[in-house]
Amino acid sequence: MSLARDGLLNAIATADAWDDTPWLALADWLEEAGNPDHALLRRLCAIRVPGMLDLEWMRAWGMESVRLIRDAIGSWPCYQVTRRGWLRVELRLESFRRLLERGEPLIWPTEILLKVDGTEAVAEARRWLQTQPWPGVRLGLRVVIGTAHRSFPAELSGITQLTHVQVLIRGELPHGFPFSGSTELPGVRGIHIPAPISLRPEQIRWLAQQPKLESLSLHVTTPLTAAPWWPLAESRALRSLQIQTPSPLDAEVLRGWSVMRNLQTLEWESLGPIAPELFERLQHCSLQELNLRGGNHLVGCRMAGFHQVESVSLSGITRPIPASWLQQIAQLPRLRLLDLTGCVLDDAGLAAIVEAPNLEELNLHGVTGVTARGFDRLLAAPALRLLDVARCSGTTPERVRIFRDRRPECRVSAAHLATDFEPDPRLATDSTDR
């Protein structure tokens, strides 16, 4: 590996996740080296929210690093490409040691999550988390915790190389959410806890005080009105927030959200009602990605004002969506990705979506209420590159064939008709995840 590329990968690893400058410098380096992928890398910086096709390109870029890891540890690792272009690989400590012994540097920005289970394993992982194996590599922790981890995350304090923490909870924790106290994780940029947890106000304050926390994903069981969220809303580092909760998202919870001006991604799944004031508050943010699952109460709310939003997901709305509301969504100036999985809409609603001038990817998986005539309207979508109509009403093998013939640049998925995306020749045939 050249010293120039080493420096570029180090710059990406140490920069803020939403800083495109080092990525654009890498694109310049690729162009000088005659690599055509420089144009795609510049596109990823320009569009901010990559779609499925963009993620395929990133996955192909990272495959060479994945193969180096496979050769070192003897098996395919679990891996994914994050929305910000990082290759994230999960390895157990033994596999990570074998990779270090191999000594061959990785060639793409990579985040390695060390998978550990138990107090002793966390203590051993601490030693490895204080290493810096190669340029462009970040180290994270995927830990399974239970009642024995009452001091967690004090066991990880002071490790500046630790950039991501993913916590899997075994059983019921006696004191609920494990993070609290004065422990600071100075390098952590992301915390992901998929298991249901309860939250106390001091624990939310702890999250808000983490200096570099950019991404937070939680499944919260505590009534949101019982835990003040405004300290988290005031976090200047937070860019991505994913919350799953059975509680309603009411006006009280929304207090202070107007100051979350740096928030770029919001994913909120609520079984309870969502206050219409949410949209008014969020229009003060810098949102680029909005994912509101089950938001029946939001149908009809005013969508104007989201001038930077590129991706909208409204999957799981069971209430029929009026065409007038879909027209508001279609008029968002930067909208490129729209997910309506499982929604109910009619042909007029589909005609409104077609008017979106920059819409590149449309997911109509499981949509009901659309007829064959409505499906034919999709031929007029000017920028469409990817269309998922699996189990969507109104689709037939003949109409899918006609669509493909007339729009060969658009890839179509219609799995229920035994016709899916054509395989992408850029992806290696042996690159299956495990």
N, C-alpha and C positions, 0 to 999 in steps of 0.2 A: 504494500500500500504506500502511496506517495505521501510525503510530508504535507503537501497541500491538502489532500483529502483528509488526512488526520486532523488538521487544523479546522477544516470545515465541519467534520463530525463532532469535534469537541465543542465548537461554537453552538451547534444545534443542541447538544446535550446540556449545555449550561444556560442557554437562553430561556426566556419565558416561553411557555407552550404556544402562545398566540403571537409570537414575534416571527414574522416571515423573513426577516433580513438574512439570517444564515441559510435558510432554505433557498432563497433566491441566489445567494452566492454559490450554493451547490449546483443550482441550475446553470449558472455561468460556467462553472468548472466542467460540467457535463457537455455543454455546448462546445467549449474549447477542445474537449477530448473527442468530439465528433459523435457523441451519443445523442440520438434523436429524442430521448426521453426528457430532455431539458424543457421542451415545450409543454409536456404534461405536468411537470413539476411547477412551472409558472402558472399553469391553469389552476392547480390545486391551491396556490396562494391567492389567486384572484377570486375564485368562487367561494372560498371560506368553508362551505359545507360540501364535502364530496358525496357523490351518489354511488350507486352500486357499480356502475361501469368504472368510475374513478378508483373505487376500492379494489377492483380487479387488477388495475394497472399497478397499484401500490403493492398488492399481494405478489404480483409477478416480480416486482423489483426486489422484494424481500426474500424471494425463494432461494437465492444463492446463499444468503446468510443462514437460512433454515437448513440447507443441505450441509453446510459446514458444521452446524451443530449436530445434525444427524450422524455425520461421519465420526464425530468425536465421541458421542454418547452411545451409538449403536442402535438408535431407534428414532422414529419421528417424534418430535416434541409437540405438545399442544401449543398452538400459536394463533395469533390474529393480527390484523392491521388496524390500528386505531384511527379515529377520524382525523387526527393531526399528522398522520403519515408514519408513526412509529410502528415498528414490528415488535409485538409483545409476545414473549416466549415464557412458558412455565416449565421450570426445571426443579427437580429435587436436588438436595445438597450434593448427593453422590454424583449425579450427572453434571452438576455445575463444577465440581472438582475435576472431573474428567475433561470438561471443556477447557478449564484453565491449564491443565497439564498439556493439552494439545497445543496451546499457545498461539493458535492462528487467529488473527483479529477478524472481527466481523466487518462487513463492508457497507452496512446500512444502519441508520440510527435504530438502535435496538434497546428495549427494556426487558430485562430478565427478572421474572418473578420467582423468587425462591419459595418452594412449597414446603411448609413445615407443619408439624403436628405435635403439640405438647410443649411444656415449659423448657425441658432440656434442649429440644430442637430449636426453640427461639433463641436460647442462650448461645448455641453453636452458630446459628445463622448470624447473630450479631457480629461475630468475628469476620465472616465472609462479606457482610454488608459494608464493612469498613475498607474494602479493597476497591480499586478502580482498575478493572481488568484491561480494557482497551478503549481507544478513543470512540466517542459516539455511543457508549453503552451506559445505561442507567440500571440501577438495581432496585427492585421492589420486593415486597414480602406478601405471600399468600398464606395466611396462617389460620389454622383451625384452633379455636379457643373454647374453653369450658370453664367450669367453676374454679379450676386450679389457677387460672390466669387473672387473679384479682389485682395484680400490680400492672397488668398490661394497660398502656404501652410504655410504662416507666422502663421496661427492659430494653427499649429501643431509643431512649433519649440520647440526644447528642450525636446521632449518626447522620452526618450531613449528606452522605451518599444515598441514603434511603429516599426514594422519590415517590413510591406508590405503596399503599397498604390496602390489601384486600382481606377482609375478615370473614371467615365462615364460623358460625356459632353452633356448637354442639350442645343440645339440651337447653335448659332454662338457666340463664345467669341469675344469681341471687340478687344482684344489684342493678339489673338491666344493662344498659349501654356501658361498655367497659371504659370508654375514654372520659377522663375528667382530671381534675387537679391542675397542677402547674407544669406538668410535663410538656415540653415543646419538642416537636419533630421538625427541625429547621429546614430540612430538604424536601419534606413530603409535599407533593403537588396534587396527589389524588388519594381519596379514601372511598372505598366501596364496601358496603356491608349489605348483602342481599337478603339476609335472614331478618325476620320481624324483630324489632327492638323497641324498647321504651326510651323516652328521652326526658331528662330533667333540665331545667333552665341552665344550671351550671355546666352541663355537658354541651349545650348549644354554644354557650360562651366560650368553652374550650375550643370547639371547632372554629369559631370566629377568630380566635387569637392565633391560629396557626399561620405563620407569616407568608408561606408560599402556596397555601391550599387553593388550587385552581378548579378542581373537579371533586364534587361530592355526590355520592349516590347512597340513599338510605331507604329502608322499608320501615316506616314508623307506625307503631301501634298506639302511641300516646295521643290523646285528643290534642289537636294542634293549638287549640285555644288555651290549653293548660301550660304550654311551654312557649315563652316569648321568642319569636324568631327574628326580631329586629336586630340583635347583635350580628347575626349571620348576614342579614341584609346589608349591613354596613361594611362587610368585608370587601376591601378594594381588590383583593387578589382573585376572588371567586369568579370564574367564567362559566362553569357548567354545573347545573343543579338538577339532580334526578331524585324525585320523591314519590314513593308509593305509600298511600295511606287510606284507611277506611273513613277518615274524618272529613267533614265538609271543609272546604276552603272558603271561609267567610271573610267579611270585611275586617274583622278584628285581626285575623292572621295577616292580612294584607297591609296593615299599618307599617310604614317604613319601607315598603318594597320599592317605592318610587326612587330611592337613592341607589338602587342596585344598577347603576349606570353601566357597569362593565360586564354585566351578565349577558352571555352570548347564546347559551343553550339552556332551555328549560324543558324538562320532561316531568309531567305531573300526572299520576294515575290516582284518581280518587273515586271511591265508591259513593261518597256523599256529594251533595251539590257544590258547585263552584260558583262563587260570587261573580256576577258580571263585571264588577269593578276591577277584576283581575286584568282585563285587557287595557283599561285606562291606566293602571299602574305600570304595566309592562311596556307601554309605549314610550316610557321615559328611559328604558334600558337600551342596550345595543344588540337586541336579540337578532340572531341569524337563524336559529333553529327553535321551533315551537312544537312540542309534542304533548297533546292533551288527550289522554285516553279516557273514554267513557264520559266525555264532557257534554252530556245531553243538555245541561242547563246553559251551555254557551251558544247553542244554535241561535243565530240571529243577532248576536252581539256585534257591535261595530268593529270592523277589522281595519279600517283606515288608520294610518299612523305607523304601521310596521314597515317602514321604508327599507329596512336592511334585511328583512327576513327572506331566506332562500329556501327553507324547508318547513313544511307544515304537515303534521300528522294528526289526524282526527279519528284514528282507528277505534272501533268499538262503539261509535255513536249509534244507538238503536232508534232514535227518533228520526223521522224523515227529514232530510236536509233540504230546505227550500232553495230553488235556483237563485234567488236574489242574494242569499248569503254566499253561495259558491261563486257568484259573480264578484262579490267583494274580495274574496280570496284570490280569484284569478287576476284581479287588478293590482295585486301587490307587485311593485315594479321589478323586484329581483327574484320572484318565486321561480324555482327550478325543480323542486321536488315536492310531490304531493302524495300523501298516503291516506287513502280512504278505506282501508281494509275493514270489511264487515259492515259498512255503512249502508244506509237506505237512501237512494236518490232516484230521480226520474230522468227521462231523456232531456228535458229542459236544463236540468242541473249539469248533465254531461256537456251539453252545448255551451253552457257558461264556462266550464273548465277549459274547453278548446280555445277560448279567446285569450288564455294566458300566453303572452308573446314569447316568454323564455322558458316555458315548462319543458323540461327534458325527461323527467322520469315520473310516471303515474302508476300508482298501485291501486287497482280496483279488485283485489283478491276478495272473493266472497261478497261482493256488492250485489244487492237485490234492488229490483224496481226498474232496471234498465232493459229496454227492448233491443231487438236486432237493429232497428233503425237508429236508435241512439248510439249503438256501438259503431255504426258506419260513420257517425259524425267525427269520430276520433281521427279519421283520415285527414281532417283539416287542421289538426294541431301542428303548428309550423315548426317547432323545435324539438318534437318528441323523439327521444333516442331509445327509451326503454319503457315497455308497457307490460304490466302484469294483469291479466284478465282471468286467472285461474278461478274457476267456480263463480264467475261473474255471470249474472243473468244476461240473456241476449246474445251470447257468443255461440257460434257453431263452427265446426271445422272448415266449412266453405268460406265463411266470412273472415276467419283468421287467415286462410290462404290468400284471399283477395287483398287483405290488409298488407300482408308480407310482400305480395307482388307489387303493390302500388307504393309501399313505403319500405323499400329494402334496407334503408339506413337505420330503421328502428327494430330493435330486438323485442320479440313478443313471447310471453310465457302464457300458456293455456294448458296447464298440467292436466286438468280434468278431461281435456280432449286428446290426451296423449300426444301433445305437441308442446314442446318446451323450448327454452333458449337453445340455440345452436351452441355447441361447445366452443369456447374461446381458444384459438390456437396458441395464444401467448402463454397460457398456463400449462405447466408441466403435468404430464399424466400421472405422475407419482406423488403429487403434492397434497394428498388427502390428509385432513386433520384427524387427530385421534383424541 
